[in-house]
């Protein structure tokens, strides 16, 4: 989708999620909620561009939101419309995790290069 109409894609490595859940048991107040995402916000189009570049594939064309709506299932369109930029400040302030993958882009680049 065009950058001006794009939504965010939020990522967290499974190992990081497991560690954060463990930290919640010992460091968080009861019934506290945390946004568990990596520390590098990225829009969906940027994410797909990054994947294409890593795997030497052509970039996905950037089209209007209306064109995407016509091309994807209603469930996928709903998911794309509901995706928001999530901030993980509370998680870092209160739980102080050391993320294995603080950036999905960098983590994926490391995997591809090995």
DOMILUM-952524 format. One record per atom (N, C-alpha, C, O): atom name; residue in one letter; z, y, x. Coordinates in steps of 0.02 Angstrom, whole numbers, plus 50000, padded with zeros to 5 digits. Atoms other than C-alpha are relative to their C-alpha. Layout:
BEGIN
@atome:CA	residu:A	zz:Z	yy:Y	xx:X
...
This chain:
BEGIN
@atome:N	residu:X	zz:50000	yy:49942	xx:50042
@atome:CA	residu:X	zz:50000	yy:50000	xx:50000
@atome:C	residu:X	zz:50000	yy:50062	xx:50045
@atome:O	residu:X	zz:50024	yy:50060	xx:50102
@atome:N	residu:X	zz:49999	yy:49937	xx:49963
@atome:CA	residu:X	zz:49975	yy:50179	xx:50057
@atome:C	residu:X	zz:50073	yy:50018	xx:50017
@atome:O	residu:X	zz:50118	yy:50007	xx:49977
@atome:N	residu:X	zz:49933	yy:49984	xx:49977
@atome:CA	residu:X	zz:50125	yy:50241	xx:50156
@atome:C	residu:X	zz:50038	yy:50044	xx:49950
@atome:O	residu:X	zz:50098	yy:50036	xx:49941
@atome:N	residu:X	zz:49967	yy:49954	xx:50047
@atome:CA	residu:X	zz:50161	yy:50378	xx:50028
@atome:C	residu:X	zz:50025	yy:49964	xx:49937
@atome:O	residu:X	zz:50069	yy:49991	xx:49902
@atome:N	residu:X	zz:49981	yy:50037	xx:50060
@atome:CA	residu:X	zz:50179	yy:50246	xx:49890
@atome:C	residu:X	zz:50038	yy:49936	xx:50017
@atome:O	residu:X	zz:50061	yy:49900	xx:49971
@atome:N	residu:X	zz:49972	yy:50064	xx:49978
@atome:CA	residu:X	zz:50252	yy:50103	xx:49992
@atome:C	residu:X	zz:50075	yy:49996	xx:49988
@atome:O	residu:X	zz:50109	yy:50047	xx:49982
@atome:N	residu:X	zz:49928	yy:50011	xx:50007
@atome:CA	residu:X	zz:50425	yy:50027	xx:49971
@atome:C	residu:X	zz:50025	yy:49966	xx:50063
@atome:O	residu:X	zz:49987	yy:49943	xx:50105
@atome:N	residu:X	zz:49969	yy:50028	xx:49940
@atome:CA	residu:X	zz:50547	yy:49962	xx:50100
@atome:C	residu:X	zz:50008	yy:49925	xx:49996
@atome:O	residu:X	zz:50015	yy:49896	xx:49942
@atome:N	residu:X	zz:49988	yy:50071	xx:49992
@atome:CA	residu:X	zz:50565	yy:49786	xx:50162
@atome:C	residu:X	zz:50062	yy:49992	xx:50043
@atome:O	residu:X	zz:50064	yy:50017	xx:50099
@atome:N	residu:X	zz:49937	yy:50006	xx:49965
@atome:CA	residu:X	zz:50741	yy:49739	xx:50215
@atome:C	residu:X	zz:50007	yy:49930	xx:50028
@atome:O	residu:X	zz:49992	yy:49881	xx:49994
@atome:N	residu:X	zz:49997	yy:50065	xx:49966
@atome:CA	residu:X	zz:50775	yy:49599	xx:50339
@atome:C	residu:X	zz:50070	yy:49988	xx:50028
@atome:O	residu:X	zz:50106	yy:50035	xx:50045
@atome:N	residu:X	zz:49939	yy:50020	xx:49965
@atome:CA	residu:X	zz:50924	yy:49503	xx:50407
@atome:C	residu:X	zz:49988	yy:49929	xx:50025
@atome:O	residu:X	zz:49964	yy:49886	xx:49989
@atome:N	residu:X	zz:50006	yy:50067	xx:49970
@atome:CA	residu:X	zz:50924	yy:49353	xx:50524
@atome:C	residu:X	zz:50054	yy:49956	xx:49969
@atome:O	residu:X	zz:50110	yy:49979	xx:49958
@atome:N	residu:X	zz:49953	yy:50046	xx:50031
@atome:CA	residu:X	zz:51009	yy:49200	xx:50448
@atome:C	residu:X	zz:50064	yy:49993	xx:50042
@atome:O	residu:X	zz:50119	yy:49989	xx:50013
@atome:N	residu:X	zz:49940	yy:50005	xx:49958
@atome:CA	residu:X	zz:51127	yy:49187	xx:50598
@atome:C	residu:X	zz:50043	yy:50063	xx:49993
@atome:O	residu:X	zz:50105	yy:50058	xx:49993
@atome:N	residu:X	zz:49963	yy:49938	xx:50009
@atome:CA	residu:X	zz:51175	yy:49370	xx:50577
@atome:C	residu:X	zz:50035	yy:50001	xx:49933
@atome:O	residu:X	zz:50093	yy:50023	xx:49928
@atome:N	residu:X	zz:49970	yy:50003	xx:50066
@atome:CA	residu:X	zz:51207	yy:49345	xx:50392
@atome:C	residu:X	zz:50061	yy:49954	xx:50000
@atome:O	residu:X	zz:50113	yy:49971	xx:49972
@atome:N	residu:X	zz:49943	yy:50047	xx:49996
@atome:CA	residu:X	zz:51319	yy:49195	xx:50428
@atome:C	residu:X	zz:50059	yy:50032	xx:50037
@atome:O	residu:X	zz:50116	yy:50025	xx:50016
@atome:N	residu:X	zz:49947	yy:49967	xx:49962
@atome:CA	residu:X	zz:51416	yy:49295	xx:50558
@atome:C	residu:X	zz:50033	yy:50055	xx:49959
@atome:O	residu:X	zz:50095	yy:50062	xx:49961
@atome:N	residu:X	zz:49972	yy:49946	xx:50041
@atome:CA	residu:X	zz:51438	yy:49442	xx:50439
@atome:C	residu:X	zz:50045	yy:49971	xx:49946
@atome:O	residu:X	zz:50098	yy:49999	xx:49932
@atome:N	residu:X	zz:49957	yy:50033	xx:50050
@atome:CA	residu:X	zz:51505	yy:49326	xx:50304
@atome:C	residu:X	zz:50066	yy:49978	xx:50031
@atome:O	residu:X	zz:50119	yy:49985	xx:50001
@atome:N	residu:X	zz:49940	yy:50021	xx:49964
@atome:CA	residu:X	zz:51629	yy:49256	xx:50431
@atome:C	residu:X	zz:50045	yy:50061	xx:50014
@atome:O	residu:X	zz:50105	yy:50058	xx:50003
@atome:N	residu:X	zz:49962	yy:49939	xx:49986
@atome:CA	residu:X	zz:51681	yy:49433	xx:50482
@atome:C	residu:X	zz:50033	yy:50027	xx:49937
@atome:O	residu:X	zz:50088	yy:50054	xx:49939
@atome:N	residu:X	zz:49971	yy:49976	xx:50063
@atome:CA	residu:X	zz:51709	yy:49477	xx:50299
@atome:C	residu:X	zz:50065	yy:49964	xx:49984
@atome:O	residu:X	zz:50111	yy:49994	xx:49955
@atome:N	residu:X	zz:49939	yy:50038	xx:50014
@atome:CA	residu:X	zz:51840	yy:49340	xx:50287
@atome:C	residu:X	zz:50060	yy:50029	xx:50037
@atome:O	residu:X	zz:50117	yy:50025	xx:50013
@atome:N	residu:X	zz:49945	yy:49978	xx:49957
@atome:CA	residu:X	zz:51944	yy:49421	xx:50425
@atome:C	residu:X	zz:50006	yy:50075	xx:50009
@atome:O	residu:X	zz:50060	yy:50099	xx:50028
@atome:N	residu:X	zz:49998	yy:49928	xx:49986
@atome:CA	residu:X	zz:51900	yy:49606	xx:50435
@atome:C	residu:X	zz:49992	yy:50045	xx:49940
@atome:O	residu:X	zz:50003	yy:50106	xx:49945
@atome:N	residu:X	zz:50014	yy:49955	xx:50056
@atome:CA	residu:X	zz:51858	yy:49670	xx:50263
@atome:C	residu:X	zz:50056	yy:49999	xx:49948
@atome:O	residu:X	zz:50090	yy:49948	xx:49940
@atome:N	residu:X	zz:49952	yy:49999	xx:50056
@atome:CA	residu:X	zz:51970	yy:49726	xx:50120
@atome:C	residu:X	zz:49975	yy:49954	xx:49945
@atome:O	residu:X	zz:49915	yy:49938	xx:49942
@atome:N	residu:X	zz:50021	yy:50043	xx:50056
@atome:CA	residu:X	zz:51967	yy:49614	xx:49965
@atome:C	residu:X	zz:49947	yy:50034	xx:49956
@atome:O	residu:X	zz:49950	yy:50094	xx:49945
@atome:N	residu:X	zz:50052	yy:49978	xx:50047
@atome:CA	residu:X	zz:51814	yy:49631	xx:49851
@atome:C	residu:X	zz:49956	yy:50056	xx:50027
@atome:O	residu:X	zz:49927	yy:50094	xx:49988
@atome:N	residu:X	zz:50042	yy:49949	xx:49969
@atome:CA	residu:X	zz:51721	yy:49744	xx:49974
@atome:C	residu:X	zz:49928	yy:49976	xx:50002
@atome:O	residu:X	zz:49915	yy:49917	xx:50015
@atome:N	residu:X	zz:50071	yy:50017	xx:49997
@atome:CA	residu:X	zz:51531	yy:49748	xx:49966
@atome:C	residu:X	zz:49969	yy:50031	xx:50063
@atome:O	residu:X	zz:49986	yy:50086	xx:50083
@atome:N	residu:X	zz:50036	yy:49976	xx:49941
@atome:CA	residu:X	zz:51419	yy:49766	xx:50118
@atome:C	residu:X	zz:49926	yy:49989	xx:49992
@atome:O	residu:X	zz:49904	yy:49937	xx:49967
@atome:N	residu:X	zz:50073	yy:50008	xx:49997
@atome:CA	residu:X	zz:51233	yy:49796	xx:50134
@atome:C	residu:X	zz:49986	yy:49965	xx:50066
@atome:O	residu:X	zz:49998	yy:49993	xx:50120
@atome:N	residu:X	zz:50012	yy:50039	xx:49939
@atome:CA	residu:X	zz:51183	yy:49661	xx:50258
@atome:C	residu:X	zz:49926	yy:49998	xx:50015
@atome:O	residu:X	zz:49889	yy:49954	xx:49993
@atome:N	residu:X	zz:50070	yy:49994	xx:49979
@atome:CA	residu:X	zz:51018	yy:49715	xx:50332
@atome:C	residu:X	zz:49999	yy:50018	xx:50074
@atome:O	residu:X	zz:50050	yy:50039	xx:50102
@atome:N	residu:X	zz:50004	yy:49981	xx:49930
@atome:CA	residu:X	zz:50955	yy:49742	xx:50508
@atome:C	residu:X	zz:50002	yy:50076	xx:50006
@atome:O	residu:X	zz:50008	yy:50111	xx:49955
@atome:N	residu:X	zz:49989	yy:49928	xx:49988
@atome:CA	residu:X	zz:50964	yy:49916	xx:50586
@atome:C	residu:X	zz:49936	yy:50040	xx:50008
@atome:O	residu:X	zz:49939	yy:50097	xx:50030
@atome:N	residu:X	zz:50063	yy:49965	xx:49993
@atome:CA	residu:X	zz:50780	yy:49963	xx:50582
@atome:C	residu:X	zz:49962	yy:49999	xx:49934
@atome:O	residu:X	zz:49927	yy:49950	xx:49920
@atome:N	residu:X	zz:50037	yy:49997	xx:50064
@atome:CA	residu:X	zz:50711	yy:50017	xx:50412
@atome:C	residu:X	zz:49925	yy:49996	xx:50013
@atome:O	residu:X	zz:49899	yy:50025	xx:50060
@atome:N	residu:X	zz:50073	yy:50006	xx:49993
@atome:CA	residu:X	zz:50529	yy:49971	xx:50388
@atome:C	residu:X	zz:49969	yy:49992	xx:49931
@atome:O	residu:X	zz:49994	yy:49955	xx:49888
@atome:N	residu:X	zz:50036	yy:50008	xx:50063
@atome:CA	residu:X	zz:50407	yy:49991	xx:50246
@atome:C	residu:X	zz:49959	yy:49937	xx:50002
@atome:O	residu:X	zz:49940	yy:49913	xx:50055
@atome:N	residu:X	zz:50037	yy:50064	xx:50003
@atome:CA	residu:X	zz:50314	yy:49837	xx:50185
@atome:C	residu:X	zz:49933	yy:50004	xx:50036
@atome:O	residu:X	zz:49915	yy:49957	xx:50072
@atome:N	residu:X	zz:50065	yy:49993	xx:49966
@atome:CA	residu:X	zz:50146	yy:49902	xx:50246
@atome:C	residu:X	zz:50007	yy:49999	xx:50075
@atome:O	residu:X	zz:49967	yy:49967	xx:50110
@atome:N	residu:X	zz:49988	yy:50000	xx:49928
@atome:CA	residu:X	zz:50216	yy:49935	xx:50419
@atome:C	residu:X	zz:50016	yy:49929	xx:50024
@atome:O	residu:X	zz:49992	yy:49908	xx:50077
@atome:N	residu:X	zz:49982	yy:50069	xx:49982
@atome:CA	residu:X	zz:50289	yy:49758	xx:50421
@atome:C	residu:X	zz:49938	yy:49957	xx:50005
@atome:O	residu:X	zz:49929	yy:49919	xx:50053
@atome:N	residu:X	zz:50062	yy:50040	xx:49999
@atome:CA	residu:X	zz:50121	yy:49680	xx:50377
@atome:C	residu:X	zz:49955	yy:50021	xx:50057
@atome:O	residu:X	zz:49922	yy:49979	xx:50087
@atome:N	residu:X	zz:50039	yy:49977	xx:49942
@atome:CA	residu:X	zz:50034	yy:49790	xx:50507
@atome:C	residu:X	zz:50027	yy:49970	xx:50064
@atome:O	residu:X	zz:49989	yy:49949	xx:50108
@atome:N	residu:X	zz:49967	yy:50028	xx:49940
@atome:CA	residu:X	zz:50160	yy:49730	xx:50637
@atome:C	residu:X	zz:49983	yy:49926	xx:50007
@atome:O	residu:X	zz:49966	yy:49903	xx:50062
@atome:N	residu:X	zz:50017	yy:50072	xx:49998
@atome:CA	residu:X	zz:50131	yy:49547	xx:50591
@atome:C	residu:X	zz:49927	yy:49990	xx:50021
@atome:O	residu:X	zz:49913	yy:49947	xx:50063
@atome:N	residu:X	zz:50071	yy:50007	xx:49983
@atome:CA	residu:X	zz:49942	yy:49569	xx:50600
@atome:C	residu:X	zz:49988	yy:50014	xx:50074
@atome:O	residu:X	zz:49951	yy:49977	xx:50107
@atome:N	residu:X	zz:50009	yy:49983	xx:49929
@atome:CA	residu:X	zz:49953	yy:49652	xx:50771
@atome:C	residu:X	zz:50027	yy:49944	xx:50045
@atome:O	residu:X	zz:49994	yy:49925	xx:50093
@atome:N	residu:X	zz:49970	yy:50054	xx:49959
@atome:CA	residu:X	zz:50069	yy:49516	xx:50841
@atome:C	residu:X	zz:49956	yy:49938	xx:50002
@atome:O	residu:X	zz:49952	yy:49905	xx:50054
@atome:N	residu:X	zz:50040	yy:50061	xx:50004
@atome:CA	residu:X	zz:49952	yy:49378	xx:50784
@atome:C	residu:X	zz:49925	yy:50013	xx:50007
@atome:O	residu:X	zz:49884	yy:49970	xx:49992
@atome:N	residu:X	zz:50070	yy:49981	xx:49990
@atome:CA	residu:X	zz:49790	yy:49470	xx:50824
@atome:C	residu:X	zz:49957	yy:49989	xx:49938
@atome:O	residu:X	zz:49902	yy:49961	xx:49942
@atome:N	residu:X	zz:50035	yy:50004	xx:50064
@atome:CA	residu:X	zz:49738	yy:49476	xx:50642
@atome:C	residu:X	zz:49981	yy:50070	xx:49977
@atome:O	residu:X	zz:50012	yy:50119	xx:49999
@atome:N	residu:X	zz:50016	yy:49933	xx:50026
@atome:CA	residu:X	zz:49653	yy:49619	xx:50550
@atome:C	residu:X	zz:50056	yy:50026	xx:49956
@atome:O	residu:X	zz:50089	yy:49989	xx:49920
@atome:N	residu:X	zz:49948	yy:49968	xx:50041
@atome:CA	residu:X	zz:49771	yy:49742	xx:50468
@atome:C	residu:X	zz:49980	yy:49994	xx:49926
@atome:O	residu:X	zz:49921	yy:49996	xx:49909
@atome:N	residu:X	zz:50011	yy:50002	xx:50073
@atome:CA	residu:X	zz:49790	yy:49729	xx:50280
@atome:C	residu:X	zz:49980	yy:50071	xx:49979
@atome:O	residu:X	zz:50012	yy:50119	xx:49999
@atome:N	residu:X	zz:50020	yy:49933	xx:50021
@atome:CA	residu:X	zz:49696	yy:49874	xx:50199
@atome:C	residu:X	zz:50055	yy:50035	xx:49960
@atome:O	residu:X	zz:50089	yy:50004	xx:49920
@atome:N	residu:X	zz:49951	yy:49961	xx:50038
@atome:CA	residu:X	zz:49807	yy:50013	xx:50133
@atome:C	residu:X	zz:49964	yy:50026	xx:49937
@atome:O	residu:X	zz:49915	yy:50062	xx:49942
@atome:N	residu:X	zz:50031	yy:49981	xx:50063
@atome:CA	residu:X	zz:49765	yy:50038	xx:49950
@atome:C	residu:X	zz:50053	yy:50033	xx:49956
@atome:O	residu:X	zz:50112	yy:50035	xx:49973
@atome:N	residu:X	zz:49955	yy:49966	xx:50046
@atome:CA	residu:X	zz:49842	yy:50131	xx:49804
@atome:C	residu:X	zz:50049	yy:49951	xx:49967
@atome:O	residu:X	zz:50036	yy:49891	xx:49965
@atome:N	residu:X	zz:49951	yy:50041	xx:50036
@atome:CA	residu:X	zz:49994	yy:50067	xx:49711
@atome:C	residu:X	zz:49968	yy:49967	xx:49939
@atome:O	residu:X	zz:49983	yy:49910	xx:49923
@atome:N	residu:X	zz:50034	yy:50028	xx:50059
@atome:CA	residu:X	zz:49885	yy:50042	xx:49558
@atome:C	residu:X	zz:49957	yy:49941	xx:50019
@atome:O	residu:X	zz:49955	yy:49891	xx:49983
@atome:N	residu:X	zz:50041	yy:50057	xx:49978
@atome:CA	residu:X	zz:49766	yy:49930	xx:49656
@atome:C	residu:X	zz:50043	yy:49940	xx:50017
@atome:O	residu:X	zz:50025	yy:49883	xx:50002
@atome:N	residu:X	zz:49954	yy:50055	xx:49984
@atome:CA	residu:X	zz:49912	yy:49827	xx:49720
@atome:C	residu:X	zz:50026	yy:49969	xx:49935
@atome:O	residu:X	zz:50029	yy:49907	xx:49929
@atome:N	residu:X	zz:49974	yy:50025	xx:50064
@atome:CA	residu:X	zz:49983	yy:49812	xx:49544
@atome:C	residu:X	zz:49950	yy:49954	xx:49966
@atome:O	residu:X	zz:49969	yy:49903	xx:49937
@atome:N	residu:X	zz:50052	yy:50042	xx:50031
@atome:CA	residu:X	zz:49817	yy:49741	xx:49484
@atome:C	residu:X	zz:49989	yy:49935	xx:50039
@atome:O	residu:X	zz:49965	yy:49886	xx:50010
@atome:N	residu:X	zz:50015	yy:50058	xx:49957
@atome:CA	residu:X	zz:49808	yy:49617	xx:49630
@atome:C	residu:X	zz:50057	yy:49949	xx:50006
@atome:O	residu:X	zz:50045	yy:49892	xx:50024
@atome:N	residu:X	zz:49943	yy:50046	xx:49991
@atome:CA	residu:X	zz:49983	yy:49541	xx:49629
@atome:C	residu:X	zz:50029	yy:49979	xx:49932
@atome:O	residu:X	zz:50013	yy:50009	xx:49881
@atome:N	residu:X	zz:49969	yy:50024	xx:50062
@atome:CA	residu:X	zz:50084	yy:49445	xx:49501
@atome:C	residu:X	zz:50051	yy:50052	xx:49974
@atome:O	residu:X	zz:50075	yy:50092	xx:50013
@atome:N	residu:X	zz:49949	yy:49954	xx:50027
@atome:CA	residu:X	zz:50201	yy:49541	xx:49384
@atome:C	residu:X	zz:50067	yy:49993	xx:50036
@atome:O	residu:X	zz:50103	yy:50042	xx:50046
@atome:N	residu:X	zz:49936	yy:50010	xx:49965
@atome:CA	residu:X	zz:50350	yy:49462	xx:49474
@atome:C	residu:X	zz:49998	yy:50034	xx:50069
@atome:O	residu:X	zz:50047	yy:50066	xx:50089
@atome:N	residu:X	zz:50005	yy:49969	xx:49934
@atome:CA	residu:X	zz:50288	yy:49519	xx:49645
@atome:C	residu:X	zz:49999	yy:50076	xx:49993
@atome:O	residu:X	zz:50031	yy:50110	xx:50033
@atome:N	residu:X	zz:50002	yy:49928	xx:50011
@atome:CA	residu:X	zz:50251	yy:49693	xx:49578
@atome:C	residu:X	zz:50070	yy:50026	xx:49985
@atome:O	residu:X	zz:50090	yy:50078	xx:50011
@atome:N	residu:X	zz:49931	yy:49980	xx:50015
@atome:CA	residu:X	zz:50427	yy:49704	xx:49507
@atome:C	residu:X	zz:50042	yy:50001	xx:50063
@atome:O	residu:X	zz:50080	yy:50048	xx:50075
@atome:N	residu:X	zz:49963	yy:50003	xx:49937
@atome:CA	residu:X	zz:50499	yy:49650	xx:49675
@atome:C	residu:X	zz:49982	yy:50060	xx:50044
@atome:O	residu:X	zz:50027	yy:50092	xx:50073
@atome:N	residu:X	zz:50021	yy:49945	xx:49958
@atome:CA	residu:X	zz:50396	yy:49781	xx:49766
@atome:C	residu:X	zz:50026	yy:50067	xx:49974
@atome:O	residu:X	zz:50044	yy:50111	xx:50013
@atome:N	residu:X	zz:49976	yy:49938	xx:50029
@atome:CA	residu:X	zz:50448	yy:49918	xx:49645
@atome:C	residu:X	zz:50076	yy:50008	xx:50007
@atome:O	residu:X	zz:50101	yy:50064	xx:50010
@atome:N	residu:X	zz:49927	yy:49998	xx:49996
@atome:CA	residu:X	zz:50633	yy:49873	xx:49658
@atome:C	residu:X	zz:50026	yy:50003	xx:50071
@atome:O	residu:X	zz:50085	yy:50014	xx:50082
@atome:N	residu:X	zz:49978	yy:49999	xx:49930
@atome:CA	residu:X	zz:50638	yy:49868	xx:49848
@atome:C	residu:X	zz:50018	yy:50071	xx:50020
@atome:O	residu:X	zz:49980	yy:50118	xx:50010
@atome:N	residu:X	zz:49974	yy:49935	xx:49979
@atome:CA	residu:X	zz:50741	yy:50011	xx:49918
@atome:C	residu:X	zz:50020	yy:49998	xx:50073
@atome:O	residu:X	zz:50033	yy:49944	xx:50101
@atome:N	residu:X	zz:49973	yy:49996	xx:49932
@atome:CA	residu:X	zz:50791	yy:50071	xx:50089
@atome:C	residu:X	zz:50075	yy:49990	xx:49995
@atome:O	residu:X	zz:50110	yy:50027	xx:49960
@atome:N	residu:X	zz:49929	yy:50015	xx:50002
@atome:CA	residu:X	zz:50962	yy:49997	xx:50118
@atome:C	residu:X	zz:50031	yy:50021	xx:50067
@atome:O	residu:X	zz:50004	yy:50008	xx:50120
@atome:N	residu:X	zz:49965	yy:49977	xx:49941
@atome:CA	residu:X	zz:51086	yy:50073	xx:50240
@atome:C	residu:X	zz:50059	yy:49953	xx:50015
@atome:O	residu:X	zz:50094	yy:49932	xx:49969
@atome:N	residu:X	zz:49948	yy:50047	xx:49980
@atome:CA	residu:X	zz:51206	yy:49963	xx:50338
@atome:C	residu:X	zz:50059	yy:50033	xx:50036
@atome:O	residu:X	zz:50095	yy:49999	xx:50073
@atome:N	residu:X	zz:49948	yy:49964	xx:49965
@atome:CA	residu:X	zz:51327	yy:50096	xx:50400
@atome:C	residu:X	zz:50070	yy:49972	xx:49989
@atome:O	residu:X	zz:50108	yy:49964	xx:50037
@atome:N	residu:X	zz:49933	yy:50027	xx:50014
@atome:CA	residu:X	zz:51481	yy:50026	xx:50313
@atome:C	residu:X	zz:50010	yy:49934	xx:50036
@atome:O	residu:X	zz:50063	yy:49922	xx:50065
@atome:N	residu:X	zz:49996	yy:50064	xx:49966
@atome:CA	residu:X	zz:51445	yy:49854	xx:50382
@atome:C	residu:X	zz:50017	yy:50010	xx:50074
@atome:O	residu:X	zz:50060	yy:49976	xx:50101
@atome:N	residu:X	zz:49988	yy:49988	xx:49928
@atome:CA	residu:X	zz:51438	yy:49922	xx:50560
@atome:C	residu:X	zz:50067	yy:50033	xx:50013
@atome:O	residu:X	zz:50102	yy:50015	xx:50060
@atome:N	residu:X	zz:49936	yy:49966	xx:49990
@atome:CA	residu:X	zz:51588	yy:50038	xx:50541
@atome:C	residu:X	zz:50059	yy:49953	xx:49991
@atome:O	residu:X	zz:50106	yy:49954	xx:50032
@atome:N	residu:X	zz:49941	yy:50040	xx:50017
@atome:CA	residu:X	zz:51705	yy:49911	xx:50463
@atome:C	residu:X	zz:50001	yy:49930	xx:50031
@atome:O	residu:X	zz:50054	yy:49906	xx:50051
@atome:N	residu:X	zz:50001	yy:50068	xx:49975
@atome:CA	residu:X	zz:51647	yy:49741	xx:50524
@atome:C	residu:X	zz:49984	yy:49996	xx:50075
@atome:O	residu:X	zz:50002	yy:49948	xx:50109
@atome:N	residu:X	zz:50020	yy:49996	xx:49930
@atome:CA	residu:X	zz:51576	yy:49792	xx:50694
@atome:C	residu:X	zz:49964	yy:49937	xx:50025
@atome:O	residu:X	zz:49983	yy:49908	xx:50076
@atome:N	residu:X	zz:50036	yy:50061	xx:49978
@atome:CA	residu:X	zz:51453	yy:49647	xx:50705
@atome:C	residu:X	zz:49955	yy:50014	xx:50060
@atome:O	residu:X	zz:49931	yy:50070	xx:50069
@atome:N	residu:X	zz:50050	yy:49997	xx:49946
@atome:CA	residu:X	zz:51347	yy:49614	xx:50860
@atome:C	residu:X	zz:49941	yy:49958	xx:49976
@atome:O	residu:X	zz:49941	yy:49897	xx:49982
@atome:N	residu:X	zz:50057	yy:50035	xx:50031
@atome:CA	residu:X	zz:51182	yy:49572	xx:50778
@atome:C	residu:X	zz:49956	yy:49967	xx:50053
@atome:O	residu:X	zz:49939	yy:49997	xx:50103
@atome:N	residu:X	zz:50047	yy:50037	xx:49958
@atome:CA	residu:X	zz:51073	yy:49440	xx:50859
@atome:C	residu:X	zz:49931	yy:50033	xx:49994
@atome:O	residu:X	zz:49893	yy:50035	xx:50043
@atome:N	residu:X	zz:50065	yy:49969	xx:50013
@atome:CA	residu:X	zz:50923	yy:49528	xx:50781
@atome:C	residu:X	zz:50010	yy:50067	xx:49965
@atome:O	residu:X	zz:50001	yy:50072	xx:49905
@atome:N	residu:X	zz:49991	yy:49935	xx:50032
@atome:CA	residu:X	zz:50960	yy:49713	xx:50753
@atome:C	residu:X	zz:49935	yy:50031	xx:49976
@atome:O	residu:X	zz:49935	yy:50080	xx:49938
@atome:N	residu:X	zz:50066	yy:49977	xx:50022
@atome:CA	residu:X	zz:50773	yy:49739	xx:50729
@atome:C	residu:X	zz:49956	yy:49939	xx:49987
@atome:O	residu:X	zz:49944	yy:49899	xx:50032
@atome:N	residu:X	zz:50045	yy:50056	xx:50016
@atome:CA	residu:X	zz:50660	yy:49615	xx:50639
@atome:C	residu:X	zz:49936	yy:50003	xx:50040
@atome:O	residu:X	zz:49910	yy:49952	xx:50061
@atome:N	residu:X	zz:50061	yy:49992	xx:49961
@atome:CA	residu:X	zz:50510	yy:49687	xx:50730
@atome:C	residu:X	zz:50008	yy:49973	xx:50071
@atome:O	residu:X	zz:49967	yy:49935	xx:50095
@atome:N	residu:X	zz:49989	yy:50022	xx:49931
@atome:CA	residu:X	zz:50583	yy:49660	xx:50903
@atome:C	residu:X	zz:50015	yy:49926	xx:50004
@atome:O	residu:X	zz:49992	yy:49892	xx:50050
@atome:N	residu:X	zz:49984	yy:50071	xx:49999
@atome:CA	residu:X	zz:50652	yy:49489	xx:50860
@atome:C	residu:X	zz:49936	yy:49958	xx:49992
@atome:O	residu:X	zz:49927	yy:49909	xx:50028
@atome:N	residu:X	zz:50063	yy:50036	xx:50010
@atome:CA	residu:X	zz:50483	yy:49430	xx:50796
@atome:C	residu:X	zz:49956	yy:50004	xx:50062
@atome:O	residu:X	zz:49924	yy:49955	xx:50081
@atome:N	residu:X	zz:50040	yy:49992	xx:49939
@atome:CA	residu:X	zz:50396	yy:49501	xx:50950
@atome:C	residu:X	zz:50026	yy:49954	xx:50055
@atome:O	residu:X	zz:49986	yy:49925	xx:50093
@atome:N	residu:X	zz:49971	yy:50046	xx:49950
@atome:CA	residu:X	zz:50517	yy:49401	xx:51060
@atome:C	residu:X	zz:49979	yy:49928	xx:49984
@atome:O	residu:X	zz:49961	yy:49890	xx:50030
@atome:N	residu:X	zz:50020	yy:50068	xx:50018
@atome:CA	residu:X	zz:50478	yy:49241	xx:50963
@atome:C	residu:X	zz:49927	yy:49986	xx:50017
@atome:O	residu:X	zz:49910	yy:49933	xx:50042
@atome:N	residu:X	zz:50072	yy:50009	xx:49989
@atome:CA	residu:X	zz:50291	yy:49266	xx:50977
@atome:C	residu:X	zz:49985	yy:49997	xx:50075
@atome:O	residu:X	zz:49939	yy:49961	xx:50095
@atome:N	residu:X	zz:50014	yy:49998	xx:49928
@atome:CA	residu:X	zz:50299	yy:49302	xx:51164
@atome:C	residu:X	zz:50026	yy:49939	xx:50037
@atome:O	residu:X	zz:50008	yy:49929	xx:50095
@atome:N	residu:X	zz:49974	yy:50059	xx:49965
@atome:CA	residu:X	zz:50392	yy:49140	xx:51204
@atome:C	residu:X	zz:49958	yy:49939	xx:49988
@atome:O	residu:X	zz:49973	yy:49885	xx:50014
